[in-house]
Amino acid sequence: MASFSGDLAKEVQRSKKDKRLEAKKKKAVALLKLIEMNASEEPPAKKARSTQDSAQQKMVAGASDAAEQNKKLSDDEYYAKARQVVIERRKAAMEKPKIFLTLEDLLPHFTSSKEEAKDEGDAAAGLDTNKVEQKTPPLFMMDLQHLIMYALMKNLSSYMPRWCKLLRPSKMSSVVLVVVHDVSIEDFQTHPECFPFIKEHFPTYVEMVSPSQYGSSLDLDPNTTGDSGTEQVAGDTSDGSEKTKDSLVPDDDDAKSDLKTDVKTVPTVEDAIPRTTLMLNTTQMMAEGYPVPVTTSNQKYADFTFSKDRYDPVKPTSPMFALDCEMCLTCIRQNELTRVSVVNEHNDVIYDRLVKPRNRIINYLTKWSGITKAMLDPVTTRIEDVQRELSQLLPRDAILCGQSLWNDLCALKMFHPYVIDTSVIYNMSGSRSVKCGLKRLSNLFLGRTIQDSKDGHCSAEDATATMDLVKLKLSLDFGDAVLGGVYFPDMKTYFLRPSAAQNVQETFHANNTTHNKALSNAKNAGGEGAKNGKNAVTAKIEDTLQKMRGLEMDQRKVFFQQKGNTLMLSLFELLADNHISVGLIGNKELVSKYRTEPKLKAIALETDKECCKEAAAVCQEKDFTWVNLTAFADKVSAECSEDDGALEEEERKKIFSKLDKRVRKLVGKLRERSLAIVVITGRSSRGQHSNAATFVTIT
């Protein structure tokens, strides 16, 4: 009986196997017939654009002929031939580059676990497109530059794009960048009927912050690359000890009893290197996801506040504070602030607060946060209270230190321009995307074990470890395999460029000497001098004071002015050093800015039509072609100079449609396997900002 049952089970299993095989054979027959049908209905083929395309056509034609000649083949033979066709197609696909978005990778703390919901009323969590777009940090023209550099330089590039994945870049024939000036993502979304070609052939696109929001332009931003240094000299170089005391004294009477106001801001020991060299520059802050004061369509930072009402220039003597936060998961599927700790340079915990989120907590994450329900139940402090108290506590030139500090600032919903990130200044992997955790850094460099308690992490302990790591780094510059980009030995002389760094430092110290000398002369002059001499002294003092007042920078601009104090390098120069040929096409005003660039073919033309026609020829011989279309920008500029000042809606749509046609004609003439990038730059007018967008596809 048992033998019969076993035989029956084997027979049933064999029957299922046969059915699956039969189904595969039927699909194989259908596939070959479909290929045959497509081959018979296809119009006369145009001239092949590449050897790869010709090979693929021959492969498909061969499969079609085989199907025609073997109509009476058995199912097994059909199946074998279909498998061969699939294999050939896969091989052909591997010869072509591919690009797709990876925005979800920018959301490391997004939760998709349905088990975290504690009742049926909680919305099911999932990583849908809308949530990704709402939570994604803003992208900048720096991100466009990273894609261009990686596409052209492959593994020699210092950066890989964080917002998209480019597969098989070595298979690409060229990169073509089409810049449409002053058209915004709002124009594209409001009038999609005016952009039929871009909408259909560029399905991959993202919003980017328009450079006009921070006083730059698209012809400048993508062409400027930062070196490996992070020097940020922001003006005044005096000791800056006068303006820190008052800022540490809170104005709120209720807060005075809780906040420690006797904070020491004098450095514990003299730094071996200026602490400003460890600060992230603007480009790095953008790349690391730090909150910066920009406008985005998803209102990412709409409820963020500045850490201070005004900022003083940062100096090598500016005080440092280590900050660390703990978060819990709330019903809106976000990790929200529940504890804040701040440590000064003497490792004194000068601020430590528990914070109750307004949204209901569904997971206290006690294993990591150390927060429990019992701890938060009696707490009445809200995030607004913490923001106000930190603003009172921190001086205007405070340097905040932290491990992946962007996450803490996002939890605090605060902007702060001066930061040192231990996950950046200590890098063990040589890759920007691979960070070393605070626990491991503390163990390796401090010989200290942290985050080892069963009760969870302690933000005060983490902040103290962070401060000690920064102070250790300042005592001897080491422990960094990459600072500002992936390190490559063959590019060392370019990215480190010691002579350039020396020039910056010499200018820095020269300005310091001149400034202090002027103050000294102003104070010592007078006495027996004539009236004219006294007037000169008074004028010099007033002039000096005026300069000092001018150093108090605007809240928003301070974030983006820092790049002027870093070593910025030309993308064109970098490409030339790597033997990559470049063509630039645009109007005279734009092209004239780059006449001195090495090995750059710059062509100045009057109209968009001429630019597209010339670009179609240049892209056949150059690795990288950058073409600028300014018809809409010129029209807007001309209309704004007139009395009515507004461009008619129908006129706008007409120009949009014409631009779309020009893009279609240009893209149609690109070489096979080219990376085509279309950028609409966005614009700013009367305080209103319309953002940019980047469209990418492989031809």
MARMILO-660050 format. One record per residue (C-alpha): residue number from 1; chain; z, y, x. Coordinates in pm, 1 decimal. Each point is the difference from the previous one (the first is absolute). Layout:
BEGIN
NUM;A;Z;Y;X
...
//
This chain:
BEGIN
1;A;0.0;0.0;0.0
2;A;91.5;234.1;283.1
3;A;-329.1;-81.0;175.4
4;A;-193.6;83.0;-314.0
5;A;177.9;336.6;-32.7
6;A;-78.0;85.9;362.3
7;A;-366.8;-86.5;-41.0
8;A;-15.0;210.9;-314.9
9;A;154.2;299.8;177.0
10;A;-251.5;-29.4;285.7
11;A;-284.8;-21.1;-248.8
12;A;121.4;312.4;-180.3
13;A;32.4;183.0;333.1
14;A;-349.3;-111.2;104.8
15;A;-135.1;113.7;-335.5
16;A;147.1;348.7;47.9
17;A;-147.5;18.9;347.3
18;A;-342.7;-96.8;-127.9
19;A;19.5;263.3;-272.2
20;A;83.4;271.3;252.9
21;A;-288.5;-112.1;222.0
22;A;-237.6;-0.1;-297.3
23;A;108.6;352.1;-89.0
24;A;-66.9;116.2;358.2
25;A;-343.7;-159.4;-4.6
26;A;-87.6;175.7;-324.5
27;A;105.7;331.3;150.5
28;A;-211.3;-74.3;306.9
29;A;-307.4;-66.9;-214.6
30;A;63.2;321.0;-195.4
31;A;37.6;198.6;323.6
32;A;-330.0;-121.3;143.1
33;A;-179.7;66.9;-327.4
34;A;147.3;349.6;-11.9
35;A;-124.4;68.0;353.9
36;A;-341.3;-129.6;-100.8
37;A;-4.9;222.7;-308.4
38;A;104.1;311.3;193.1
39;A;-264.3;-67.7;263.7
40;A;-274.9;-30.1;-262.6
41;A;104.3;316.3;-188.5
42;A;57.6;217.7;307.8
43;A;-266.0;272.0;56.0
44;A;-191.2;9.7;328.8
45;A;257.8;48.5;271.9
46;A;6.3;322.4;194.1
47;A;-15.1;-2.9;373.8
48;A;318.9;-150.1;141.3
49;A;244.6;260.3;134.2
50;A;148.2;-229.4;259.9
51;A;-41.3;-338.7;164.0
52;A;310.1;-120.9;-181.8
53;A;-148.5;95.1;-337.6
54;A;-322.2;-182.9;85.4
55;A;191.2;-310.5;100.2
56;A;193.2;5.9;-325.1
57;A;-320.8;38.6;-202.2
58;A;-152.3;-298.0;182.8
59;A;310.9;-203.9;-70.0
60;A;-12.1;78.1;-374.0
61;A;-376.6;-59.4;-10.3
62;A;47.8;-331.2;178.0
63;A;260.9;-107.0;-251.2
64;A;-233.0;99.3;-284.0
65;A;-291.1;-197.2;150.5
66;A;223.3;-298.4;45.5
67;A;101.5;17.1;-363.7
68;A;-365.9;20.1;-104.2
69;A;-108.7;-292.8;214.8
70;A;288.7;-221.8;-96.4
71;A;33.3;43.7;-374.2
72;A;47.4;-371.4;-40.6
73;A;264.5;-35.3;266.9
74;A;316.7;-186.9;-84.1
75;A;321.8;181.0;-82.0
76;A;143.8;-98.5;337.6
77;A;-290.2;162.6;183.8
78;A;26.1;311.6;-217.1
79;A;368.4;18.6;82.1
80;A;-65.5;-31.6;374.6
81;A;-267.8;271.5;-8.9
82;A;221.6;233.9;-205.3
83;A;279.6;-41.2;251.3
84;A;-240.2;91.4;278.6
85;A;-106.5;314.2;-188.4
86;A;363.8;104.0;-43.6
87;A;70.1;-55.5;369.2
88;A;-301.0;210.2;98.9
89;A;105.5;277.5;-233.0
90;A;349.3;5.1;143.8
91;A;-142.7;22.6;351.0
92;A;-220.0;290.5;-109.0
93;A;299.1;175.3;-157.2
94;A;192.7;-30.3;327.0
95;A;-273.2;196.6;173.0
96;A;66.3;305.8;-216.0
97;A;297.4;235.6;28.9
98;A;222.7;49.5;-302.1
99;A;239.2;274.7;-109.5
100;A;264.5;3.9;-271.3
101;A;312.3;197.6;-91.3
102;A;349.6;-110.3;102.7
103;A;207.2;265.9;-176.7
104;A;260.9;-257.1;-100.3
105;A;88.6;-34.5;369.4
106;A;134.4;355.7;-14.7
107;A;265.8;-116.1;-247.5
108;A;236.9;-213.6;210.4
109;A;289.2;36.7;-242.3
110;A;-188.9;-55.3;-324.0
111;A;152.7;-289.0;-190.8
112;A;-201.0;-247.8;-200.7
113;A;275.3;-251.4;-72.2
114;A;54.0;-60.5;-368.2
115;A;329.8;-172.5;73.2
116;A;157.2;333.3;88.1
117;A;-6.1;104.0;-363.9
118;A;335.0;-71.8;-162.3
119;A;-106.7;14.1;-362.3
120;A;-311.6;-36.1;-208.3
121;A;-15.6;373.5;-54.3
122;A;-102.2;57.8;361.0
123;A;-372.7;41.5;50.3
124;A;-162.3;-284.6;188.0
125;A;-65.5;103.8;355.4
126;A;-344.0;-35.2;149.6
127;A;-221.1;161.6;258.8
128;A;-263.5;150.3;-225.0
129;A;-244.3;268.6;101.4
130;A;170.4;281.0;-188.6
131;A;334.2;-67.5;167.5
132;A;-161.2;-13.1;342.2
133;A;-169.5;336.5;-57.1
134;A;320.7;157.2;-130.9
135;A;214.1;-116.3;291.9
136;A;-246.8;25.6;287.8
137;A;88.0;274.1;252.3
138;A;-270.0;264.7;44.6
139;A;-289.4;-63.2;236.3
140;A;-131.0;265.0;238.5
141;A;-317.7;68.7;193.7
142;A;182.3;-161.4;289.8
143;A;-44.8;-327.4;-190.9
144;A;-374.8;61.8;-16.8
145;A;-0.5;60.4;374.7
146;A;177.9;-331.3;60.5
147;A;-268.5;-185.7;-195.0
148;A;-278.5;171.5;194.8
149;A;166.8;-70.9;334.2
150;A;61.8;-364.9;-83.2
151;A;-353.6;-50.0;-132.6
152;A;-153.8;147.4;314.7
153;A;245.9;-103.4;271.8
154;A;117.8;-330.1;-149.2
155;A;304.5;-132.6;186.8
156;A;-3.1;292.4;243.7
157;A;107.8;232.0;-279.3
158;A;356.4;128.2;18.2
159;A;39.1;-31.9;-375.3
160;A;-103.3;-235.5;-276.4
161;A;-52.0;140.5;-350.9
162;A;307.4;-55.2;-214.9
163;A;-173.7;46.9;-335.5
164;A;-291.5;-242.7;32.9
165;A;-106.2;-312.4;185.0
166;A;-325.1;-8.1;194.5
167;A;-112.9;-351.9;85.6
168;A;-245.8;-79.7;279.3
169;A;-53.9;358.3;124.5
170;A;-197.3;-136.8;295.9
171;A;-272.8;-101.7;-246.7
172;A;-58.0;360.1;-112.1
173;A;-313.5;178.6;108.7
174;A;124.6;358.6;-43.2
175;A;247.7;232.1;-173.8
176;A;-125.9;289.1;-213.9
177;A;236.3;267.1;-132.0
178;A;-128.6;226.1;-279.0
179;A;228.5;297.0;-68.4
180;A;-49.8;185.6;-328.2
181;A;190.2;325.8;33.7
182;A;219.4;150.4;-276.0
183;A;-67.2;-274.2;-255.9
184;A;330.9;-156.8;-112.0
185;A;117.4;-328.5;-146.0
186;A;62.1;185.2;-326.7
187;A;-368.8;94.4;-10.8
188;A;-94.2;-364.3;51.6
189;A;239.1;-126.7;-266.4
190;A;-85.4;275.2;-249.5
191;A;-377.9;-33.1;37.7
192;A;-66.8;-366.6;91.0
193;A;-342.1;25.9;-165.1
194;A;-103.7;239.6;277.6
195;A;72.3;-258.1;270.7
196;A;-173.8;-318.6;-123.5
197;A;-100.1;-126.6;344.8
198;A;335.8;59.7;167.3
199;A;183.6;-150.0;-295.4
200;A;-212.5;-316.9;1.4
201;A;-48.6;-61.2;370.9
202;A;337.5;123.2;130.8
203;A;253.0;-192.4;-209.6
204;A;258.2;30.5;278.4
205;A;150.6;348.1;12.2
206;A;339.2;167.8;41.1
207;A;147.7;343.9;-49.8
208;A;93.2;191.9;314.2
209;A;189.7;322.7;47.7
210;A;-239.1;287.3;49.4
211;A;46.6;161.5;343.6
212;A;-13.9;339.6;-171.2
213;A;352.4;-69.9;-128.4
214;A;139.4;46.8;349.8
215;A;-241.8;256.3;138.1
216;A;-243.3;-237.3;167.1
217;A;-354.0;-112.5;-80.8
218;A;-186.0;-327.8;-8.0
219;A;-225.7;88.2;290.5
220;A;316.4;46.1;210.6
221;A;242.3;-271.6;-118.8
222;A;-202.2;-320.9;54.1
223;A;-127.9;128.6;334.0
224;A;349.5;57.6;143.6
225;A;189.6;-297.3;137.5
226;A;358.4;6.4;126.1
227;A;95.8;-142.1;335.1
228;A;292.8;-227.6;70.3
229;A;247.0;283.2;48.4
230;A;204.8;166.6;-270.7
231;A;92.0;330.3;162.7
232;A;78.0;257.4;-267.4
233;A;89.2;337.9;143.7
234;A;34.9;220.2;-304.2
235;A;29.7;346.6;144.3
236;A;338.2;130.3;113.5
237;A;147.8;-169.6;306.1
238;A;340.1;166.2;18.1
239;A;309.3;-218.8;-28.0
240;A;18.8;56.1;-376.1
241;A;378.0;-47.6;-13.4
242;A;65.7;306.7;-215.8
243;A;-154.3;-105.8;-330.7
244;A;155.7;-342.1;-45.7
245;A;361.9;79.7;-89.9
246;A;-51.3;184.8;-327.2
247;A;-247.8;-254.6;-128.7
248;A;260.7;-274.5;33.5
249;A;247.5;181.1;-224.2
250;A;-66.8;-84.8;-366.1
251;A;-3.1;282.7;-250.8
252;A;112.8;-213.2;-292.5
253;A;380.3;11.6;-35.8
254;A;20.6;-349.2;-144.6
255;A;-190.1;-144.0;291.4
256;A;212.5;171.0;265.5
257;A;288.3;-240.5;-44.2
258;A;-221.9;-304.3;51.1
259;A;-252.5;105.0;262.3
260;A;96.7;7.2;366.1
261;A;-82.5;347.6;117.1
262;A;130.4;-23.4;355.5
263;A;-311.5;-179.9;114.7
264;A;-80.9;14.7;371.2
265;A;-367.3;73.2;61.6
266;A;4.6;28.9;379.2
267;A;-176.1;-299.0;162.3
268;A;245.0;-253.8;145.1
269;A;-193.2;-33.5;326.7
270;A;-299.8;173.1;146.9
271;A;-323.5;-168.3;-104.2
272;A;-217.2;-152.1;273.0
273;A;-302.5;86.8;-210.9
274;A;-28.3;269.3;-270.9
275;A;99.1;-144.8;-336.4
276;A;-297.5;175.6;-156.4
277;A;-227.4;-246.3;182.3
278;A;137.2;-281.7;-216.6
279;A;-69.2;178.3;-327.3
280;A;-284.6;-118.8;-218.3
281;A;-286.1;245.4;-16.4
282;A;-175.1;79.1;-325.8
283;A;-262.6;-270.3;43.8
284;A;263.1;-263.4;65.0
285;A;207.3;109.7;-299.0
286;A;-306.2;-39.3;-219.7
287;A;-82.8;-340.8;148.3
288;A;356.5;-127.2;-38.9
289;A;17.2;103.5;-366.2
290;A;250.2;285.1;31.6
291;A;19.8;228.6;-304.5
292;A;-186.9;324.1;66.8
293;A;-38.0;293.2;-242.0
294;A;-348.9;-59.8;-138.2
295;A;-146.1;-21.2;-348.8
296;A;-133.6;-335.5;-120.7
297;A;-142.9;-114.3;-331.9
298;A;274.8;-261.1;-44.7
299;A;268.9;269.9;47.1
300;A;158.7;-210.0;272.7
301;A;224.0;280.0;127.5
302;A;33.2;213.0;-313.6
303;A;380.6;-37.0;-13.6
304;A;64.1;23.9;376.1
305;A;194.7;287.3;153.3
306;A;15.4;158.2;346.5
307;A;297.1;-79.6;220.3
308;A;40.2;373.6;72.9
309;A;-115.2;321.7;-163.3
310;A;-143.4;105.9;338.3
311;A;-43.9;-162.8;340.0
312;A;56.7;126.7;351.8
313;A;-229.6;-113.7;281.1
314;A;114.9;-325.3;153.8
315;A;114.1;14.3;363.8
316;A;117.4;-242.2;269.0
317;A;354.2;109.8;-87.0
318;A;-34.5;-50.2;-375.6
319;A;275.4;-227.8;-137.8
320;A;-75.4;-357.1;-102.4
321;A;141.5;-183.2;-300.3
322;A;-51.2;-368.5;-79.9
323;A;-51.0;-76.6;-367.1
324;A;-2.4;-330.8;-184.6
325;A;-11.6;-84.3;-369.9
326;A;65.8;-304.6;-214.0
327;A;-195.2;-68.6;-317.3
328;A;24.2;-216.9;-311.1
329;A;-276.0;-117.7;-232.0
330;A;-9.2;177.0;-336.8
331;A;-171.2;-69.5;-330.6
332;A;-303.1;209.8;96.2
333;A;-73.8;-254.5;274.2
334;A;85.5;235.3;284.6
335;A;266.9;-7.9;268.1
336;A;213.8;305.5;-71.0
337;A;263.6;174.1;209.5
338;A;358.0;-131.8;-21.4
339;A;156.8;99.6;335.4
340;A;-65.1;261.0;271.0
341;A;157.7;21.4;345.5
342;A;-53.7;265.0;269.4
343;A;123.2;-27.2;360.0
344;A;-4.8;277.3;260.8
345;A;-65.3;-30.8;373.3
346;A;368.1;-79.7;63.5
347;A;-26.6;-298.2;-236.9
348;A;225.1;172.1;-252.9
349;A;-79.5;-95.1;-358.2
350;A;-27.8;351.2;-142.1
351;A;-131.7;-99.4;-341.7
352;A;36.6;-319.6;-201.7
353;A;-68.1;-9.7;-374.7
354;A;-46.9;-258.6;-271.1
355;A;-266.3;106.8;-248.9
356;A;-58.2;-121.0;-355.8
357;A;-366.2;-16.4;-109.0
358;A;-85.1;131.1;-345.5
359;A;-200.7;-315.3;-70.7
360;A;179.6;-324.9;-74.8
361;A;47.6;-227.8;301.2
362;A;-136.3;-351.6;-52.2
363;A;64.8;-129.9;352.8
364;A;260.8;140.2;237.8
365;A;-167.1;-175.1;297.4
366;A;352.1;-48.5;136.4
367;A;-120.4;-235.2;274.4
368;A;-178.1;295.9;161.1
369;A;150.5;314.2;-152.3
370;A;366.9;-99.6;0.0
371;A;22.8;169.4;-341.1
372;A;176.8;-165.9;-293.1
373;A;46.0;91.1;-364.5
374;A;371.6;61.4;55.3
375;A;-79.3;255.6;270.8
376;A;-239.7;203.2;-213.9
377;A;175.7;-12.6;-337.8
378;A;238.6;293.8;67.5
379;A;-262.2;205.0;189.9
380;A;-129.4;320.5;-161.4
381;A;-201.4;139.8;294.0
382;A;-371.9;33.3;-73.2
383;A;-295.5;38.6;233.8
384;A;-15.6;375.2;-72.4
385;A;357.2;36.5;130.1
386;A;-93.1;-179.0;320.9
387;A;-309.2;216.1;47.6
388;A;206.7;316.6;-38.5
389;A;275.9;-117.0;234.0
390;A;-239.9;-114.6;270.6
391;A;-179.1;332.3;-18.5
392;A;333.2;172.3;61.6
393;A;95.3;-239.6;277.6
394;A;-316.8;-1.2;212.0
395;A;-96.1;295.3;220.0
396;A;-348.6;143.3;-30.9
397;A;-124.9;-167.6;318.4
398;A;169.0;-335.8;-55.1
399;A;-179.1;-307.1;134.2
400;A;53.8;-299.8;-225.0
401;A;0.6;-344.6;163.2
402;A;-37.6;-332.3;-176.7
403;A;-154.9;-345.2;-4.8
404;A;-315.6;31.6;-213.8
405;A;148.0;328.6;-118.1
406;A;-288.0;58.4;-240.7
407;A;159.9;-252.1;-234.8
408;A;332.6;184.5;0.5
409;A;-164.8;338.8;-58.3
410;A;-197.3;-146.5;-289.7
411;A;322.8;-135.9;-147.9
412;A;160.9;343.5;42.5
413;A;-315.2;164.9;-138.6
414;A;9.3;252.7;283.0
415;A;-245.9;155.1;243.3
416;A;109.8;54.4;358.8
417;A;-239.9;100.4;280.4
418;A;191.4;-103.1;314.3
419;A;54.4;-376.0;33.2
420;A;49.4;-268.6;265.2
421;A;-76.6;-354.6;-113.8
422;A;149.1;-282.1;206.2
423;A;-253.3;-244.2;-144.2
424;A;-269.7;209.0;171.9
425;A;164.2;101.7;327.9
426;A;108.8;-360.1;58.0
427;A;-296.0;-233.8;-31.9
428;A;9.5;-352.7;135.6
429;A;-331.3;-126.9;-133.5
430;A;-256.7;252.6;123.6
431;A;-127.6;33.3;-357.4
432;A;84.5;288.7;-230.1
433;A;4.4;-222.3;-307.1
434;A;259.8;-241.5;142.6
435;A;346.6;158.2;-0.8
436;A;316.9;-130.4;160.1
437;A;303.6;-4.9;-230.1
438;A;313.0;205.2;68.2
439;A;212.5;-312.7;35.6
440;A;-219.9;-133.8;279.8
441;A;-28.8;338.3;175.1
442;A;375.9;40.1;-6.1
443;A;49.8;-347.1;143.4
444;A;-265.1;41.0;273.0
445;A;79.2;351.7;121.2
446;A;360.6;63.2;-102.4
447;A;136.9;-353.6;25.3
448;A;147.2;56.3;-344.8
449;A;-11.3;-224.8;-305.4
450;A;-47.4;182.4;-329.8
451;A;-95.3;-95.3;-355.8
452;A;189.7;-326.7;47.4
453;A;251.1;30.9;-283.6
454;A;-9.2;-223.2;-306.7
455;A;77.6;310.6;-204.0
456;A;-335.9;158.8;87.9
457;A;-112.9;287.4;221.1
458;A;200.0;315.3;67.5
459;A;-200.3;322.8;11.3
460;A;257.0;168.7;227.3
461;A;-23.4;-288.0;247.7
462;A;-380.0;10.5;-8.8
463;A;-8.1;378.3;48.1
464;A;234.6;-28.6;299.8
465;A;-220.0;-266.5;159.0
466;A;-305.0;218.9;-58.6
467;A;164.5;299.9;167.7
468;A;99.9;-212.6;301.3
469;A;-355.8;-131.4;32.5
470;A;-139.7;354.5;-1.6
471;A;254.8;119.7;257.5
472;A;-79.3;-303.1;218.3
473;A;-369.1;81.8;-23.1
474;A;70.1;360.9;100.5
475;A;192.5;-115.2;307.2
476;A;-298.2;-200.8;127.3
477;A;-344.4;-18.1;-163.7
478;A;-66.0;-372.9;-45.4
479;A;-30.3;-270.6;-264.2
480;A;-328.3;119.1;-147.6
481;A;-317.6;-205.6;16.7
482;A;-178.9;253.6;-215.0
483;A;71.9;360.5;-94.1
484;A;-257.9;166.7;-221.3
485;A;-246.9;-290.0;13.8
486;A;-66.1;-344.9;139.0
487;A;12.6;2.4;379.0
488;A;-302.1;-125.0;190.4
489;A;-10.5;2.3;382.7
490;A;-362.5;113.3;17.5
491;A;80.5;303.5;-216.4
492;A;320.4;97.8;178.8
493;A;-147.2;293.3;188.7
494;A;-152.6;139.7;-317.5
495;A;296.7;-23.1;-231.0
496;A;276.0;88.5;244.8
497;A;-196.4;262.2;193.6
498;A;291.6;122.6;217.9
499;A;-174.1;323.6;100.3
500;A;-31.1;107.8;-361.5
501;A;363.0;-83.6;-69.6
502;A;102.1;198.1;308.0
503;A;-193.3;303.5;-123.0
504;A;181.1;-10.1;-332.0
505;A;337.6;-22.0;170.5
506;A;-86.7;283.1;240.7
507;A;-106.9;221.7;-289.7
508;A;319.1;-93.7;-181.8
509;A;224.6;97.9;290.6
510;A;-205.3;310.7;77.0
511;A;43.0;123.6;-356.5
512;A;371.2;-73.7;23.7
513;A;33.6;198.8;323.9
514;A;-198.1;295.5;-137.2
515;A;197.5;5.2;-323.3
516;A;341.2;-10.9;172.9
517;A;-113.3;257.6;252.8
518;A;-99.4;239.4;-278.1
519;A;341.9;-38.7;-161.8
520;A;176.3;50.3;332.1
521;A;-203.7;312.4;81.1
522;A;65.6;140.2;-345.2
523;A;374.9;-48.5;35.6
524;A;27.8;133.6;357.5
525;A;-226.8;301.0;-42.0
526;A;139.2;343.3;-99.1
527;A;302.6;174.5;148.8
528;A;-134.4;287.4;204.6
529;A;-357.6;-40.1;-122.9
530;A;-178.3;288.8;-164.6
531;A;-56.5;24.8;-374.2
532;A;-340.6;-160.2;34.2
533;A;161.1;-289.9;181.1
534;A;248.3;-47.0;-283.2
535;A;-280.0;3.4;-252.4
536;A;-182.9;-264.0;202.2
537;A;311.3;-216.8;6.8
538;A;45.4;39.3;-375.3
539;A;-365.7;-85.1;-60.5
540;A;26.6;-307.7;220.7
541;A;312.4;-120.4;-179.6
542;A;-166.2;52.4;-339.3
543;A;-310.3;-180.5;118.2
544;A;208.8;-292.7;125.5
545;A;197.8;-20.4;-324.5
546;A;-322.2;9.5;-199.3
547;A;-134.2;-292.0;200.0
548;A;321.2;-193.8;-55.5
549;A;-19.0;61.5;-375.7
550;A;-357.1;-123.2;3.0
551;A;119.8;-331.2;140.0
552;A;165.6;-86.2;-331.7
553;A;-294.1;-192.8;-136.2
554;A;-101.5;-52.4;-357.0
555;A;144.1;-316.9;-158.1
556;A;-328.9;-164.7;-66.4
557;A;-205.0;108.6;298.8
558;A;261.7;-116.7;250.0
559;A;-101.5;-358.9;-74.7
560;A;-362.8;58.9;93.9
561;A;26.6;260.3;274.4
562;A;159.2;-252.8;232.3
563;A;-335.4;-148.7;90.4
564;A;-83.0;321.5;187.0
565;A;269.1;-87.7;251.8
566;A;-124.4;-352.0;73.8
567;A;-277.4;-110.4;230.8
568;A;-299.3;-22.9;-233.8
569;A;-317.1;-166.0;118.7
570;A;-356.0;4.0;-129.1
571;A;-134.1;-304.3;-183.1
572;A;-346.1;78.8;136.0
573;A;137.2;-0.3;354.2
574;A;178.3;-328.8;-58.7
575;A;-317.4;-161.7;-135.6
576;A;-202.6;134.2;291.5
577;A;249.0;-150.8;244.9
578;A;-59.9;-336.0;-166.2
579;A;-381.0;36.7;13.0
580;A;-42.9;42.1;-376.9
581;A;-293.3;222.5;-93.9
582;A;66.4;271.0;-259.4
583;A;-215.7;229.5;-211.8
584;A;133.5;303.0;-191.0
585;A;-208.3;175.1;-264.6
586;A;99.9;305.6;-201.2
587;A;-30.8;374.6;-34.7
588;A;8.4;233.6;298.6
589;A;360.1;106.1;-53.9
590;A;129.8;-357.0;14.6
591;A;-224.9;-129.7;276.3
592;A;78.0;294.8;226.4
593;A;362.3;-117.0;24.4
594;A;-105.1;-314.5;184.3
595;A;-279.9;117.6;228.9
596;A;212.3;-71.6;307.4
597;A;89.5;-356.4;-97.7
598;A;-129.1;-255.4;255.2
599;A;-297.3;-219.8;-91.1
600;A;-9.9;131.8;-356.1
601;A;-331.7;51.4;-174.3
602;A;73.9;302.6;-218.7
603;A;-270.2;121.6;-238.5
604;A;36.2;320.8;-201.2
605;A;-200.7;22.5;-324.6
606;A;-3.2;231.5;-298.2
607;A;-11.6;-218.9;-312.5
608;A;146.8;-328.9;-121.5
609;A;-351.7;-138.1;-43.9
610;A;-80.9;61.5;365.8
611;A;336.3;-146.7;107.3
612;A;-55.0;-324.8;-193.3
613;A;-355.2;-35.5;126.9
614;A;109.5;48.5;360.2
615;A;301.4;-230.2;-44.4
616;A;-226.6;-282.0;-121.6
617;A;-178.3;14.8;335.5
618;A;306.1;57.1;221.1
619;A;196.5;-291.6;-146.5
620;A;-271.3;-240.2;114.1
621;A;83.1;70.0;364.3
622;A;364.5;114.4;3.4
623;A;313.7;-210.8;-36.0
624;A;175.8;273.3;-196.5
625;A;-168.5;263.7;-214.2
626;A;193.2;281.3;-165.7
627;A;-193.6;202.0;-256.6
628;A;138.1;295.6;-196.3
629;A;-123.4;109.0;-343.9
630;A;110.9;351.4;-92.6
631;A;-214.4;94.9;-301.3
632;A;289.6;-3.1;-244.7
633;A;235.4;181.2;239.7
634;A;-261.8;267.5;64.1
635;A;-57.3;45.7;-370.9
636;A;372.3;25.7;-76.6
637;A;46.5;248.5;283.0
638;A;-291.0;212.0;-122.1
639;A;124.8;1.4;-360.5
640;A;355.9;85.7;100.5
641;A;-123.5;302.5;192.1
642;A;-157.4;137.3;-316.5
643;A;180.0;167.4;-287.6
644;A;4.3;-294.6;-242.2
645;A;144.0;-227.5;272.6
646;A;-57.5;-327.0;-189.3
647;A;-268.9;-262.0;26.5
648;A;-143.9;-104.9;-335.7
649;A;74.5;-358.1;-106.0
650;A;-366.5;-90.2;-44.0
651;A;-79.7;143.0;341.0
652;A;276.0;-211.9;152.7
653;A;-130.1;-317.3;-162.3
654;A;-351.7;77.2;114.8
655;A;115.3;33.3;361.5
656;A;211.1;-318.0;-25.6
657;A;-299.6;-199.1;-123.4
658;A;-217.4;133.7;279.4
659;A;262.9;-90.8;260.8
660;A;22.4;-351.8;-141.3
661;A;-378.6;-37.7;31.9
662;A;8.1;119.1;359.3
663;A;269.0;-254.5;82.1
664;A;-207.7;-270.7;-169.0
665;A;-308.3;81.9;206.1
666;A;195.7;10.3;325.0
667;A;191.7;-323.0;-59.8
668;A;-324.8;-173.3;-97.1
669;A;-137.0;68.6;348.7
670;A;299.3;-124.4;197.4
671;A;-22.1;-305.3;215.6
672;A;120.9;-329.1;-142.6
673;A;371.1;-63.5;58.0
674;A;85.4;367.5;43.2
675;A;337.6;134.7;-105.6
676;A;-78.7;286.0;-238.7
677;A;282.6;247.4;-64.3
678;A;-30.1;282.6;-251.9
679;A;278.1;259.4;-0.3
680;A;45.2;274.1;-256.9
681;A;232.5;248.5;166.6
682;A;188.0;151.4;-291.7
683;A;85.9;368.5;-6.7
684;A;283.3;249.5;-44.4
685;A;-27.0;320.5;-199.5
686;A;268.7;243.4;-113.2
687;A;280.0;-244.4;71.2
688;A;-168.5;-285.9;-187.2
689;A;-82.8;-308.7;204.1
690;A;-270.7;-253.8;-81.4
691;A;12.3;-302.7;225.0
692;A;-266.5;-182.5;195.1
693;A;-133.8;-353.8;-42.3
694;A;-154.6;-250.2;239.7
695;A;-261.5;-254.8;-112.6
696;A;-96.8;-293.7;222.6
697;A;-253.4;-280.5;-16.3
698;A;-202.0;-230.4;224.8
699;A;-378.3;28.1;-40.2
//
